[in-house]
Amino acid sequence: MAKGDKKKKPEKTTPEQSLSTFLSNDSHAGVVSEPHVLDEESGHETDVMTASFSSQPPLADKQLEISDDAFHEVPVLPNIIVQRYEGEKHREQLHGEGVAYFQGGHVYKGMFSVGVMHGHGLYTWADGVKYEGEFAFNVPMGHGTYTWLDGSCYEGEVCSGIRHGVGTYRCANSSVIYRGQWHHSKRHGKGTIYYNQEATSWYEGELVNNNREGWGVRCYPSGNLYEGQWRNNVRHGEGRMRWLQLGQQYSGIWENGVQHGQGTHTWFLRRVTGSQYPLRNEYTGDFVQGLRHGQGSFYYASGALYKGEWKDNRKHGQGKFIFKNGRIFEGEFVDDHMAEFPAFCLDGSNTPDLSGIRTHTPHPEDGKRAPGGDSGSGPALLGPDMALDITALLENLPENQRDLQLKQVEFVVLRHIAELRAIYSFYSSLGHDQSPDNTFLLSRLQLWRLLKDCSIHQQGITLAQIHSPFSTMLLRRFLSCVVVLAYNTYHKDIEPSDTILVACLSKLMRENIIPNAKNVKGLLFPNPMHAVIAVNYIGRCWEIYKAFCRANPTPLADQTMTVRHFIWMFKDLSLFDAELTTGKLLEILSVENPAAYDRYYCNLDLEMTFLEFFEALLGCAEVSDQRDGQTSSDSMTSCPAETELDSWVQRTHQFFTQRFFPAYEYSLELMREVQEERLRQAALARIALAKAKEDTPVASTTSVVITKQSPATAVKKKRK
């Protein structure tokens, strides 16, 4: 119970001891706060890159915990001594429908069988608490409803007079609602708790003996959300917390409600919609009791990077700081500052001369540079905004060739830099309407489009691993990817030599990129207006794509989707019709990839990227049966103002909003109902078994047969 809460006196009708403390309505205390920014008028640094980012929590969402004293306990039946009875009898025994008045003022109205309460009835305690539902041999058993004087109620399964099974409890005083599983009158299993009437504060997940335990999702009134593991009502284990108003997120290990262990904390800086500026600050590494402590890396929004030791949220110990211009300082840090230069501002833009900083990057006159291009200084052919990061690739080559091969491949990049810049700019703008700064970052979805336009996917390179289509990359990352891709694509076709990187990159540029780039194919990006409209559906489709990838029972199910699984999805969602058949679906898939289907042979094991998945859905929207929208379509046809774009917008909108998305939601609802039916049948089986044991003499060997039907069948019958 939170400090300041007043404990209620036990109800007279609740002789059992109150339940243990109920699921607390605590917030996200102990996690983050907004970064400090120094005063501009003081003359000190104001760059948010150099600010101290705290991992401690704000307390704005802190609420009083809800005590279990606010939740009524189920009353027990007293010693039932009948003082008066009105109703049907059989052989002088209470049998049939009647009303019994018990000693103490309790009343029962309902069915009797051979002198005991059996069947449906209403039992009212002397103080007004009521139970209406099924009875078995004087004991509430089956499905029933408890109602208390203050308006609180429980409706669900009851076993031996206590809540056991699946049920819903509504607390009138605190507006708390719990729906889910119960075990011996305690919330135990999977369930959902709503803490307020607006349903803005809730928990959905696993519970053990009234406590959040296991996996669950907690949404706070502010909109902050935690998804992950719990133990004894606090965040414990692996989980992710998002702070909506602060624009922050932590993903990693928790211990007793705070970050403790490996994790990633990200500060999302507000920016103008559609602009790439600024980026974000992110820390990845060790946490101890909510603080950055141990080994970790901090990626600054400006492009700078610190990797090294931390102590109490500050850089402390041995570390390496890479400035945004590429210069590197490697040495000791004390209390968030360089030990050698305690007053030095860790921001390259505010420092006119970096030559005085001791680095592991040789000066230009040395004529040398570190392999891998990680420094951005020295006689680099490419500027710091285009420095190649191919260290992992160079490790595959003999050590004595690495520097030479790196310099040679930079010459090739420099020779094609104008074309590569134009390609990056062209593809990064696909699907965008406008931008405040006319600059876009290349997303993975757009990169997939480039690679497919250049037929890279036909070179035996898989593109189908699950990656977010919305993740972006800078130009220098794009250039590095092109070099790595060239090597992985052609190194087996070229004899090993001290110029293999040059040969691979030159061949990729000559045979794939230069002839084919900017010749946009597919169904998403060729028409700019179509692309701008289609992206409105892409977010929901990405969620469905991930869900079906996880559901696929194959070893690569958590990584890819295949043509076979795509067809199964259409069948499971009942999306096939007279126009959209399996054959037509294969034809749509084979437009860009003939390996999928050529009228004589189909490869159902072919992997599909999300881009192929989404473009296939756009193709299905073109041919699917649109009978539901025929009237509106006819009226549009008769209007002279109707254009081809209007028709395409209508067909696409109707397919996604009236067919595809509703079909998926229906399948989710059906799965939920099947799960509930499975739980209900299990509860009925337990009740039948308990009843059979009471009816059967101890010495009897009569077997009990419980007839069951498939939960899916039961749900379908119920829907009919």
Number of C-alpha atoms within 10 A of each C-alpha: 15 13 7 8 11 10 11 10 8 15 14 9 18 14 12 13 9 16 18 13 18 21 23 20 24 17 25 26 16 18 23 25 17 16 16 13 16 16 10 10 7 8 8 11 17 15 15 17 22 19 14 16 23 18 23 20 18 17 14 10 16 14 15 14 18 20 21 19 20 21 21 22 23 21 19 16 14 11 9 14 12 14 11 11 16 12 15 15 17 11 8 9 13 22 19 18 19 18 20 22 18 19 15 15 12 21 21 22 20 21 22 28 18 15 16 16 27 22 20 21 22 19 24 19 19 14 14 15 20 21 25 20 22 24 28 22 18 18 18 29 25 25 22 23 21 24 20 19 11 10 11 20 21 23 20 21 27 30 25 18 22 20 31 23 27 24 21 20 23 21 19 16 11 15 14 21 21 20 20 22 24 26 18 15 19 21 29 22 20 20 21 20 22 20 24 14 11 10 15 13 21 21 22 20 21 23 27 18 20 23 21 30 23 20 20 21 21 24 22 23 18 14 15 21 21 23 20 21 23 26 18 16 22 21 29 22 20 20 21 20 22 20 22 13 9 17 14 21 21 24 20 21 23 28 18 16 20 24 32 22 21 19 21 20 26 18 22 17 15 12 12 11 10 16 16 18 17 14 17 18 22 20 21 20 21 23 28 18 19 23 24 31 21 20 20 21 22 21 19 20 19 21 17 22 21 21 20 21 22 26 18 17 20 19 28 22 20 17 20 20 22 23 22 20 18 22 24 24 20 19 17 17 23 16 15 18 18 24 16 13 10 12 9 13 16 22 17 17 12 11 10 7 9 13 9 6 14 14 18 15 20 17 14 12 8 10 10 15 21 14 19 20 23 19 24 26 23 18 16 18 16 19 14 18 15 21 23 27 20 19 15 10 16 19 12 9 16 9 11 9 13 19 16 14 20 20 20 18 21 24 15 17 25 15 11 14 16 11 16 21 13 13 16 22 17 16 23 22 19 22 20 16 12 13 14 11 11 11 15 24 20 24 20 18 21 23 19 21 23 24 19 23 21 23 17 20 16 13 10 9 11 13 17 19 15 17 15 13 18 13 11 18 16 15 18 17 17 19 23 19 16 19 26 19 18 22 21 15 20 17 16 10 8 13 10 12 12 16 15 19 27 23 20 24 22 19 17 21 22 12 12 18 22 15 12 17 22 18 10 18 16 18 20 25 21 15 15 15 15 17 17 15 17 20 16 11 15 16 12 12 19 17 11 16 21 19 12 18 21 16 13 18 11 13 8 13 17 17 16 25 28 21 20 14 23 20 17 15 16 18 13 13 17 14 19 18 11 8 14 17 18 15 11 16 22 21 19 20 23 17 17 16 17 15 15 21 19 14 11 5 10 15 15 16 12 17 21 23 21 25 23 22 18 21 19 24 20 21 20 24 22 17 18 21 18 18 8 10 14 11 11 10 17 10 10 16 14 9 9 7 8 13 12 7 12 14 15 15 15 16 21 23 17 17 23 19 12 14 17 20 17 14 18 18 13 13 15 12 12 16 15 12 17 19 15 16 18 18 16 16 18 14 20 19 16 16 19 16 15 15 14 15 13 12 10 13 10 8 6 8 8 9 8 11 10 10 7 11 9 12 19 16 12 17 18 13 9 8 8 6
